Structures are given as C-alpha cells and as structure tokens.
Amino acid sequence: MLVAAAVCPCPPLLVPEVAAGAAAELDGLRAACLDAVAVLAAARPDRLVVVGSAGPAGPGTHPQGAVGSFRGFGVDVQVQLGAGGPVGERELPVSLAVAAWLLGRTGWSAAPVEGLGVEESLDPGHCLKRGRELADGAARTALLVMGDGSACRSLKAPGYLDERAQPFDAEAARALGAADTAALAALDARLAGELQAAGRAPWQVLAGAAEGAGLHGELLHDEAPYGVGYLVAAWS
C-alpha cells in the first residue's frame, strides 16, 4: 500500500557541481525537494521506489546500490541509489541519478530503495497499471517520483515557447497539490510529448499507485526558471 509520495523535478542542475556558478539560482528548489523527501522518511515506509524517465538506457528496474554519474554533464560526480553496492550492470538514468543525489543529500536510511525507469512515451493505461502493481501488497511503500513539466515556457526554453505549456503545467501543479489522481491520469500523453514534459509518465505511475490510498497533497514549489516547469509536491 502507498503511504507517502514525493514529486520532484530532475534537472541535473539540481546538483551544485553541475550548476557551478549558477548553483544558487536553484537553492529554493533544492530546499523544497529535500522537504518533500523528509515527508517520505516521516511515513516510516518498508520500501522506497524511485520512479523516473528511463531515458536512452531503456525501461527497467535498478536495485539498491545501483550507481550513476554526471560525467556526461562535465563533472566527475558519482551517486549511488541507497546503501550497499555498488551493484547492477546498468548505470542509473539521469532522472534516477538526480534522485540518488537527493537521497544522499538527506542521508536516507529510512527504508530499502529500488529504482524504476519508465518510457516517457508509455501510454497512460500502462502507467496506471505499473503504479497499481507497485502499491499492491501489505508493504508500506513510498514513492519518490522524478519528472519535469513542460520544456516550452519561454523563448529560450529547450522546446521554445508554446502557449499550451503554461496551462498544461498549471493543471499538473493543481493535480499534484491536491493529490488528484483522476486529473493526473487524464493528462494528455500526446500533448505532454509535444511539450517535452518528461514527468507525465512518472506522474501517472503515481496516480495508479495512489488510487484509493486517501493521501493528501501539498504543492511545495512551482517555477520555470529556464523555461522548464519544475514542480515539487508531497503526499501523505
């Protein structure tokens, strides 16, 4: 059963070494993410599942102790998913590497950790099914859900300016803040793809996992400093 969830964006710029001189610009976002992770620890879960976009590595699971790095972004920073290891044959995708950095920053020790990479294009029905499977059973499960909103909020955004981006992010923010699983499940996958909203599939996995769980949500952060929607929420 799902007992708590945290939703965080996953830009590598969250890692100060990657952001370098611009690190201070995201201090507020980092603080909100750490607050959201603290909600997970307070729920005393039996296990934590980190869900994020699989990226080029392809979908699949990653065990506790799996490693990732930010060498592709010009810095020699390595991270590990939870304690133990290093284990696993595959490197963590970027979304889960950012999650591993967050967990390391908090000194996470509340529960064993595992990772799940999902395809950004995974259709909503399969996302919901994966979420239900994660929450099935008696184990007290918490989710750390990593994903950005649209990447089309400004002229300098990765996807350039799209007038549909702000309303899309606003509805996602409302749904995440209200723990509205039906609204998350209803997010348009095609539109999300056109807006480069990598969080859509992980958010819909959360929607499936939280069905009937009776969790309450709080939106902790909502901004788009580089034309990309960054949303942070906590469900408990």
BAFITI-517661 format. One line per 2 residues: number of its first residue (from 1); for each residue x, y, z of N, C-alpha, C. Coordinates in pm, whole numbers. Example, Ala and Ser with C-alpha at 12.3 -4.5 7.8 and 13.67 -1.06 7.14 Angstrom:
2
1	1319 -569 780 1230 -450 780 1320 -330 780  1285 -225 708 1367 -106 714 1290 3 787
//
This chain:
236
1	84 -119 0 0 0 0 88 124 0  38 226 -65 114 351 -72 85 434 51
3	192 476 121 174 555 243 223 699 228  304 726 125 353 862 103 417 871 -34
5	425 992 -85 491 1015 -213 551 1155 -215  661 1167 -284 722 1298 -309 742 1311 -458
7	712 1427 -511 729 1456 -653 833 1566 -666  937 1539 -743 1045 1636 -763 1083 1642 -911
9	1132 1755 -957 1185 1761 -1093 1325 1698 -1095  1378 1676 -1214 1508 1606 -1219 1610 1672 -1310
11	1620 1805 -1311 1727 1866 -1390 1863 1837 -1326  1963 1798 -1402 2096 1779 -1344 2147 1903 -1273
13	2093 2021 -1308 2134 2145 -1243 2103 2147 -1093  2019 2053 -1047 1998 2043 -902 2128 2010 -830
15	2217 1940 -898 2345 1904 -839 2438 2025 -849  2481 2083 -737 2557 2208 -742 2681 2202 -830
17	2749 2088 -831 2869 2077 -914 2837 2091 -1062  2718 2046 -1102 2676 2060 -1242 2639 2205 -1271
19	2566 2266 -1177 2522 2404 -1196 2637 2503 -1188  2741 2467 -1113 2861 2552 -1098 2821 2692 -1051
21	2855 2795 -1126 2831 2932 -1084 2685 2969 -1071  2596 2891 -1133 2453 2920 -1125 2383 2840 -1015
23	2460 2772 -932 2401 2682 -832 2303 2753 -740  2335 2876 -699 2249 2947 -604 2110 2976 -661
25	2098 2979 -792 1969 3010 -854 1863 2905 -822  1906 2784 -790 1810 2677 -762 1809 2636 -614
27	1860 2722 -527 1861 2689 -384 1721 2664 -330  1625 2746 -371 1487 2728 -324 1429 2596 -371
29	1458 2559 -495 1409 2432 -549 1472 2315 -474  1602 2321 -450 1668 2213 -375 1607 2197 -237
31	1583 2309 -170 1526 2303 -35 1388 2239 -36  1307 2272 -136 1173 2214 -146 1182 2063 -170
33	1275 2021 -256 1292 1877 -281 1332 1803 -155  1423 1861 -79 1466 1797 45 1351 1790 146
35	1267 1892 150 1149 1889 237 1054 1776 195  1038 1758 65 949 1652 16 1003 1514 53
37	1133 1495 40 1193 1366 78 1177 1341 228  1181 1446 308 1163 1430 452 1024 1376 485
39	925 1412 404 789 1359 424 788 1208 405  866 1159 310 875 1015 287 932 944 410
41	1039 998 464 1101 936 581 1006 933 700  929 1042 715 836 1052 828 725 948 820
43	697 897 701 590 798 684 633 658 726  760 639 757 816 510 802 781 397 705
45	820 411 579 788 307 481 874 182 500  825 71 445 904 -51 441 998 -53 320
47	961 22 218 1046 32 99 1018 163 29  1118 210 -44 1105 331 -125 1133 294 -270
49	1043 332 -359 1062 311 -502 1078 448 -567  1187 466 -638 1213 589 -712 1171 566 -856
51	1083 653 -906 1029 638 -1042 1071 759 -1125  1123 734 -1244 1161 844 -1332 1173 798 -1475
53	1197 892 -1563 1213 861 -1704 1335 772 -1726  1318 670 -1809 1426 575 -1833 1536 632 -1921
55	1500 727 -2007 1600 784 -2097 1652 681 -2196  1768 708 -2256 1824 619 -2358 1855 478 -2308
57	1874 462 -2177 1908 330 -2122 1793 231 -2135  1672 280 -2154 1557 192 -2168 1492 162 -2035
59	1365 121 -2037 1290 97 -1914 1343 -24 -1838  1312 -26 -1710 1351 -140 -1628 1378 -99 -1486
61	1412 -198 -1405 1435 -174 -1263 1584 -160 -1233  1612 -94 -1122 1750 -73 -1077 1755 -107 -928
63	1846 -194 -886 1849 -237 -747 1913 -133 -656  1892 -153 -526 1963 -70 -430 2113 -86 -451
65	2184 25 -447 2327 22 -470 2366 51 -613  2268 59 -705 2299 93 -843 2363 231 -849
67	2454 250 -942 2530 375 -947 2494 455 -1071  2518 583 -1062 2501 674 -1175 2605 783 -1164
69	2615 864 -1266 2714 972 -1261 2666 1089 -1345  2736 1201 -1329 2707 1322 -1406 2826 1359 -1495
71	2902 1257 -1532 3016 1281 -1619 2972 1336 -1755  2854 1295 -1799 2803 1345 -1925 2773 1494 -1923
73	2772 1553 -1803 2748 1696 -1789 2875 1771 -1748  2988 1702 -1763 3116 1768 -1745 3172 1768 -1605
75	3111 1692 -1512 3164 1688 -1376 3179 1543 -1332  3283 1515 -1257 3311 1379 -1211 3243 1355 -1077
77	3110 1347 -1081 3031 1321 -961 2958 1189 -980  2980 1097 -888 2913 967 -892 2815 956 -777
79	2701 892 -801 2599 875 -698 2560 729 -692  2495 694 -583 2453 556 -561 2312 555 -504
81	2231 463 -551 2092 455 -508 2084 379 -376  2081 452 -267 2074 388 -136 2208 330 -93
83	2204 254 14 2325 198 72 2365 69 1  2487 21 36 2534 -104 -21 2601 -84 -155
85	2623 -196 -223 2675 -189 -359 2821 -147 -364  2865 -95 -480 2782 -76 -599 2741 -208 -664
87	2620 -210 -716 2567 -331 -779 2497 -292 -909  2459 -393 -984 2384 -370 -1107 2477 -351 -1226
89	2429 -393 -1340 2508 -385 -1462 2483 -256 -1539  2370 -190 -1513 2333 -70 -1588 2351 53 -1502
91	2395 161 -1563 2405 288 -1492 2267 349 -1479  2244 420 -1370 2116 486 -1348 2089 589 -1458
93	1966 599 -1506 1933 710 -1595 1941 841 -1519  1944 951 -1591 1965 1081 -1528 1861 1109 -1421
95	1733 1079 -1449 1629 1109 -1351 1653 1038 -1218  1695 912 -1224 1720 837 -1102 1854 876 -1039
97	1949 921 -1120 2075 971 -1064 2051 1096 -982  1964 1186 -1031 1930 1305 -953 1860 1265 -824
99	1771 1165 -831 1704 1116 -710 1806 1059 -612  1903 983 -663 2007 927 -576 2086 1037 -509
101	2112 1146 -582 2182 1260 -521 2099 1321 -409  1968 1337 -433 1880 1392 -329 1879 1304 -205
103	1866 1173 -227 1862 1082 -113 1995 1084 -37  2104 1092 -111 2234 1102 -45 2248 1231 34
105	2191 1338 -19 2197 1468 49 2123 1462 183  2016 1382 190 1939 1370 314 1993 1261 406
107	2088 1182 357 2136 1070 437 2030 963 453  1955 935 347 1841 844 353 1880 709 413
109	1806 667 516 1826 535 576 1694 479 626  1582 541 584 1451 503 638 1401 370 587
111	1445 327 467 1394 204 408 1482 165 290  1480 37 252 1550 -4 129 1494 72 8
113	1581 89 -93 1547 170 -210 1561 86 -336  1471 105 -430 1484 47 -563 1440 151 -665
115	1485 137 -787 1452 234 -892 1373 171 -1004  1289 252 -1067 1211 209 -1182 1217 316 -1289
117	1275 282 -1403 1277 373 -1517 1163 340 -1611  1084 440 -1648 971 419 -1740 992 500 -1867
119	936 452 -1975 946 525 -2101 862 652 -2095  915 761 -2147 839 886 -2150 712 871 -2232
121	715 781 -2331 600 764 -2420 502 657 -2373  526 598 -2256 439 492 -2207 296 544 -2195
123	200 471 -2250 63 523 -2253 4 524 -2112  -92 614 -2088 -146 630 -1953 -197 502 -1889
125	-263 416 -1967 -315 292 -1911 -206 205 -1852  -95 192 -1922 16 111 -1872 85 180 -1754
127	91 312 -1754 146 384 -1638 65 354 -1513  -67 364 -1525 -153 339 -1411 -137 195 -1361
129	-126 102 -1455 -109 -39 -1418 20 -59 -1341  131 2 -1389 258 -11 -1317 247 45 -1177
131	176 157 -1162 159 214 -1031 81 125 -937  -26 66 -988 -106 -25 -905 -22 -144 -861
133	63 -194 -950 149 -307 -915 248 -269 -805  300 -147 -811 395 -102 -709 330 -96 -571
135	204 -54 -567 136 -34 -438 67 -160 -388  64 -265 -470 -7 -387 -433 67 -458 -321
137	-7 -507 -224 53 -582 -115 51 -506 16  98 -572 121 89 -516 255 206 -424 289
139	313 -431 214 431 -349 246 397 -201 238  445 -126 335 426 19 336 524 79 234
141	469 124 123 550 170 11 544 322 -1  659 382 -24 667 525 -54 726 540 -193
143	687 644 -263 737 671 -397 807 807 -400  923 811 -465 990 936 -499 980 947 -651
145	898 1038 -697 863 1047 -839 935 1165 -901  1020 1136 -999 1106 1237 -1059 1058 1272 -1199
147	1034 1399 -1225 994 1438 -1360 967 1586 -1373  1008 1641 -1486 986 1783 -1514 853 1805 -1583
149	805 1929 -1573 689 1970 -1651 731 2004 -1793  655 2089 -1858 682 2123 -1997 817 2193 -2012
151	876 2180 -2130 1002 2247 -2159 982 2353 -2266  867 2421 -2258 829 2518 -2361 769 2645 -2301
153	824 2689 -2188 762 2801 -2116 820 2937 -2154  926 2940 -2235 985 3068 -2273 1054 3055 -2408
155	1094 3168 -2463 1162 3167 -2593 1295 3094 -2585  1359 3094 -2468 1489 3029 -2453 1477 2887 -2397
157	1355 2838 -2381 1335 2703 -2330 1385 2599 -2430  1418 2480 -2384 1465 2376 -2476 1370 2350 -2593
159	1239 2361 -2568 1142 2338 -2674 1082 2464 -2732  1143 2578 -2704 1095 2708 -2749 959 2737 -2681
161	902 2852 -2709 778 2894 -2644 657 2830 -2710  572 2770 -2628 446 2712 -2675 337 2761 -2580
163	235 2825 -2634 131 2884 -2548 53 2779 -2471  63 2654 -2508 -8 2547 -2437 67 2501 -2311
165	193 2541 -2300 277 2489 -2192 232 2536 -2054  207 2664 -2041 170 2716 -1908 40 2654 -1857
167	-67 2644 -1940 -187 2578 -1890 -165 2431 -1854  -82 2362 -1932 -52 2221 -1901 14 2211 -1764
169	117 2294 -1741 187 2290 -1613 96 2333 -1498  9 2429 -1523 -82 2476 -1418 -176 2364 -1374
171	-227 2287 -1469 -316 2176 -1434 -238 2066 -1362  -116 2038 -1407 -35 1938 -1338 -5 1984 -1195
173	27 2111 -1177 56 2164 -1044 -67 2153 -954  -184 2187 -1009 -307 2178 -930 -332 2033 -888
175	-317 1940 -982 -343 1799 -953 -244 1743 -852  -118 1780 -866 -17 1731 -770 -39 1790 -632
177	-77 1918 -626 -102 1981 -497 -225 1926 -427  -321 1878 -505 -445 1826 -448 -446 1674 -435
179	-336 1609 -476 -332 1462 -481 -451 1409 -561  -478 1475 -672 -593 1441 -757 -550 1336 -859
181	-569 1210 -824 -522 1101 -910 -597 1097 -1042  -726 1129 -1041 -803 1126 -1165 -752 1231 -1264
183	-719 1349 -1213 -669 1455 -1301 -532 1419 -1356  -446 1358 -1275 -316 1316 -1325 -333 1208 -1432
185	-424 1115 -1408 -447 1008 -1505 -500 1063 -1637  -566 1178 -1632 -627 1236 -1751 -533 1326 -1830
187	-410 1348 -1781 -316 1431 -1857 -295 1373 -1996  -297 1459 -2095 -288 1419 -2235 -145 1378 -2270
189	-126 1250 -2299 9 1200 -2326 66 1260 -2455  -17 1278 -2555 33 1335 -2680 76 1480 -2660
191	-6 1557 -2591 30 1696 -2564 156 1703 -2480  165 1616 -2379 285 1614 -2294 410 1588 -2377
193	399 1497 -2474 512 1469 -2559 551 1589 -2644  452 1659 -2697 480 1777 -2779 542 1888 -2697
195	508 1893 -2568 563 1996 -2479 689 1950 -2407  735 1829 -2439 855 1771 -2378 844 1763 -2226
197	725 1729 -2178 701 1717 -2033 736 1575 -1988  861 1556 -1946 910 1423 -1913 846 1367 -1786
199	779 1448 -1708 718 1400 -1585 585 1332 -1604  526 1344 -1722 389 1293 -1740 377 1145 -1705
201	463 1060 -1761 453 916 -1734 479 883 -1586  587 933 -1525 605 906 -1382 488 956 -1296
203	432 1072 -1329 318 1123 -1252 199 1028 -1265  180 969 -1382 67 878 -1399 93 743 -1332
205	219 702 -1319 250 586 -1236 209 615 -1091  240 734 -1044 197 775 -910 46 771 -897
207	-25 819 -999 -171 820 -995 -226 679 -976  -167 582 -1046 -212 444 -1030 -182 390 -892
209	-64 421 -840 -25 370 -708 -111 429 -597  -157 553 -616 -228 624 -509 -379 605 -514
211	-430 531 -611 -575 511 -619 -626 449 -489  -720 516 -426 -781 464 -305 -696 473 -180
213	-578 536 -189 -489 542 -73 -529 651 26  -610 746 -17 -656 852 72 -548 950 114
215	-449 972 29 -341 1064 63 -382 1209 35  -322 1299 112 -346 1442 93 -217 1505 37
217	-234 1599 -56 -119 1658 -121 -93 1802 -81  31 1842 -103 71 1982 -83 173 2018 -190
219	147 2129 -261 242 2177 -360 345 2263 -288  471 2223 -296 577 2292 -224 654 2392 -309
221	651 2374 -441 730 2461 -528 674 2454 -669  675 2570 -738 624 2577 -876 694 2694 -944
223	786 2663 -1034 856 2769 -1107 906 2714 -1241  948 2803 -1326 1002 2765 -1457 1119 2858 -1489
225	1230 2849 -1413 1337 2947 -1427 1409 2944 -1561  1412 2830 -1626 1480 2820 -1755 1383 2780 -1866
227	1257 2814 -1846 1155 2778 -1943 1106 2636 -1930  1146 2567 -1821 1104 2430 -1793 1027 2429 -1661
229	912 2364 -1660 831 2361 -1538 889 2269 -1433  920 2325 -1317 971 2247 -1204 867 2248 -1092
231	813 2131 -1062 708 2118 -962 755 2025 -850  727 2063 -727 758 1980 -611 632 1965 -529
233	600 1841 -492 481 1815 -411 508 1703 -315  433 1700 -207 442 1592 -107 303 1540 -80
235	290 1409 -79 162 1342 -48 181 1257 77  89 1271 170 100 1192 293 -39 1167 350
//
